[in-house]
Amino acid sequence: MIAMLLAAGRGERLRPITDKIPKPLVEVRGKALIEYHLEKVREAGIENVVINLGWLGDKILEHVGSGERFDVSVVYSPEGDNILETGGGIRRALPMLGTEPFVVINADIFTEMPIPDVEPGDNDLGHLVFVPKPDFREHGDFSMCDGKVSNDEPRDLTFSGVAVYRPEFFADCEPVRFPLAPMLRAAADDGRLSGSIYEGLWQDVGTIDRLNELNGV
C-alpha cells in the first residue's frame, strides 16, 4: 500500500503562524505534525509516501526530503500556487499512487490512530475512518449503518481525514481543482463506502486555540 499525505493547504485559521510555516510543519508537543504521520506510516509497514505541496511547499520538501530519516521513500506532487483542494490533489497524484487501494491522511490532524489495515470491499470505492463529533463541531459529516457510510440523519460522525480509496474512485475525474466531499456523498448514496470509528486521541489542529490546547498553553 502507498500512503498520500495531504499537505498543500494554506491554514488560514492558524495565521499568523502559517504565514511563515506550512501547517504540516506546525509543532505539537515538540514535533512537526507531518513527522507523526510519517512515523505512523512506517510503523504500518508502508514504505512509499506521496506528499502534495502547495503553500510554502519548499519548506516541507526541505524538512522531509527523500524520507530517508523516517525510513520511507517520499515523492512529491507539487501544485504550486494553484492548490487543487482534496479531490483535485489526489487526482493529480493518481499516477504516483499505483493500481491498488491507497491510504490518504490529512497532514494537519494530530492523532494516535494507527494506519487503518483495511481494504475496501469488492463493490466499495473507499473506507472512511470517523471520530465521534467533537464539541467544536455543530454538525457531524455522516452516519453509518451496518458498516456502510450514510448521509442519513443523525449525522453524528466526523470524518477523521484518514481513508483508504480505490484508484478507480478518481480515475474518471478531470485533473482540475475540485473538492472531495461531493464525491463522498454520492458514493455513500450509492452504498459504495464502508467506514469504521476511532475513539482515541484525535484533533483537527485547525485553530490557534486547539493548537494551544494540545501544547498545554
N, C-alpha and C positions, 0 to 999 in steps of 0.2 A: 504493500500500500504506500502511496505517496501522500504527503501532507502539504496543504497550502495554508499559509498564514496571511490573513488579510491585514495589510499594514499601510494602506495608501491614504487613509483619511486625514482630514485637517485637524480634527479635535478642537472645534470651535469653543466648546464649553469648558475646556481646560486652559484657555488663554488666561493670562499671558505666558504660562509655562510652555505651551505648544507653539508660541511664536518663534522659539529657538530650538525646541526639542520635538521631534516627531512623537506622537502619542505612544507608540510601542516602546520607546526608549525612556518613558517616564518611569521613575523608580518607585517600587513598592517594597517596603521592608528591606531596603538596601540593594535591590537588584532590578534591572530593567524588565518590564513586563514581558518583552519578547524572549528573554532568556528563560523564563519559567516554561514557556511553551516549547522551546527547542529542547529543553531537558526532558519534558514530558513525552515529546515525540520520540526521543531516543530511548527512553525507558520502555516505550511500547514496541521497540524493535524496528521502528521506521527509520530508514537511513536517508531518504531523499525528500527534500523540502523545497517548495516553491514559495517565494515571498513576492507579493506585488508591491510596487513602490510608487509613491505619489509625493505628497507634501514632505519636504526635507528628506527624500528617499536616499540621498547620498550619505546621510548620517547613519541610516540603517545599514547600508552597504558597508560603510567603514567599520561599524560596530560588529556586524555579524560575519562579514567577509565570506569565505568559502564554506563556513560552517565547521571547519576542522576542529576548532577548540570545543565544539559541542558534540563532536564525533558524528556529524551528519554532513551530507553534501547538499549545499544550497545553490539554487539557481534563482534568478530574478526575472520578474515580469514588470518592466518599467512602464508607467502610464504618464509620466511627465506631468504637465500642468492640466491635462485632460483626464482627471480622475473619473473612472468609469463606473462607480458605485459597485455594490457587491456582485450583482449579476454580470455586469459587463467585465468586471475584473476577473471573475472566474472564467468567463467565456474567452477572454483574451489569452489566459494562461492554459487553456484546454490542451493545446498540443504538447505541453510540458507535463501533463498530468496522467498520461498513459491511457490504457484501454480498460482498466479495472476500476472498481469503486475507489474513491479517494476521500480523505478527511479534510475538512475545511474548518479553520479555527480563527475567530476574531482575535487579533493580536492585542486588543485593548481591554480584554477581560482579565480578571485575577481569580484563579480557582485552583482547588486541589483535585479537580476532576481528572481521572485517568483518561487517556485517549480511548474512545469507545471501540471495543473489539466486536464490531458488528458488520454485517454485510446486508444491504437491502435485499428484501425478498425478491423472488423472480419477477413479480409484477410491480415492484416498488421502484421509484426513481430516487428515493433518498430515505435517510433515517435521521431525524432531528432529536437532539438532546434538549430537554426542557428543565427548567428550575421552577419551583413554586413562585408565583407572582410576588416580587419584592414590594415592600411597603411604599417605595418611592414611585411605583407604577400604579396609575389609576386603574388600568385595564391590563389583562393578560393578552397573549397573542393567539393562542389556540386552546383547544381542549383535546382530549384523547378518549377513544372508545375501543376496547379490545385491542390495544396496541397500535391502533391506527390514528393518525393525526386528523383532527376535525376542526371545521370552522364554526361548529355549533356552540351555542351558549351552554353553560358558563365558560367563557374563555379565561380560565384561571391559571394557565401555564404560560410562562415566559420563555421564549426561545433563548437558549444559553449562548448562541453564537458558535456552537460546535455541532457539526453534522457530517454525515457520510453521504456522498452523492454518486450516482452512476454518471459516467460521461455523457450518455445519451440524453440526460436531462437538459443539457446545454447545447447539444450538437446542432439543433436547428435554429439557434438564436443568431441574430446578426452580431458581428463583432463591434458593437457600439455601446455607449453608455446606457445602462438600464438597471433598475432595482431588482432585487431577488424576491421581495415579498409577494408581488402578484403571481409569480410562478409557483411559489409555495402554496398560496391559497388555491390556485387552480388544481394543483396536484392533489391537495387534500380533498377537494371536492370530488376528484376522480377516484379517491381511495387508494392513491399510489404513494403515500408517505407513511412510514412507520415512525414510532417515537418511543422514547424512554425518559424517565425522570431522574435527575440527580438532585439529592437533597443535602449535599455537603456545602463546603465553603465556595461561594461564587459571588463575584461582584463585578458589575459593569463600572469600570473606572471612567465614568463619563463627566464628572464634575469635580471641582476643587474640594467640595465638602466630602465627597465619597473617597477621594484620594487621601485627604487628611485623616479620615476615619480609619482607613486601612493602615496608615502610618502612625496612628496613635497621636496625632497632633491635636 
